[in-house]
Amino acid sequence: MPKSENKLIIMNQLHVFCAEQRLTQAQLAESLGITRATIIAIEGENYNPSLELAFRIADFFKTDINSIFWIKENDHNEKI
């Protein structure tokens, strides 16, 4: 199967959840067993977390994945 040119862009509001809980990036990273650099990359939408990590983040905040992460609409304003 040919590789798709349309890469999914995963948006997030991780920083909002951290702010609501008054958590620093370092505190969240430590709680999840990952680095602060990973949190920074996720928040900056420079890194898409694995499905496992996305579930762990959602579980940490006691919410569902879609409350934190969603797929950005493509250039044609179609939902992917």
N, C-alpha and C positions, 0 to 999 in steps of 0.2 A: 504494500500500500504506500503510495507516495506521501511524503511528509507535507502536511498542511502549511500553507503560508500564513494562515490566520491563527496566530498564537493567542491563546486566551489571556486576557489581562485581568488579574485578580485584584480587586480593590478591597480595602479594609478600613475599619475604624477602631483598630486596636488601641490607638492612643486615647480614644474617648473612653473605652472601658477601663484603661489604666487610670485615667484622670478621675473617673467616677469612684474608683476604689482607692484613690490616693496612693497608687503604686508607682514606683520608679521603674524604669526599664531594667535596671539591675535586679530589683526585687522580683519582678516577673520572670526574668531569665533564670534566676536561681531557683525559683519555685518550679519551673518547668524543666530544669536540668539542661539548659542551653545557654549560649553566650548572649551577652548584651548586644554584641554586633549583629546577631541573628534577629533580635527584636528590632533593632534600628533598621535593618534591611527590610524586614516585613512591613514595618510602619511606613517606610519610604517607598513601598511597592517596587523595590528592587529585587525582591526574592519572594517566590511563592512557597509557602510552607508545604511540607508533605501533607498528605491527607491525615496521617497519624498525628502530626503536630497540630494541625488545624483542629482536630477533635480534642486533643489535649488542652488547647487554648480555650475552646468553647466550654469544655468540662470545668476548667479552672474558674471561669466566670459564671458557671452554672447557667449557660444559655445554649442555643443551637448555633451551629456553624454559620448559617445564613444571617444571623444577627451581627456577626463580626466581618464575614467575608462575603463578597458577591462578585459576579462576573461583570466587567465593564461592557457596555453596549459597544458594538463595532461601529465603524465609520458610517455605515448606512442606517444607523439608528435601529437596527434589528437586534432583538434579544438573542443571545447565543444560547 
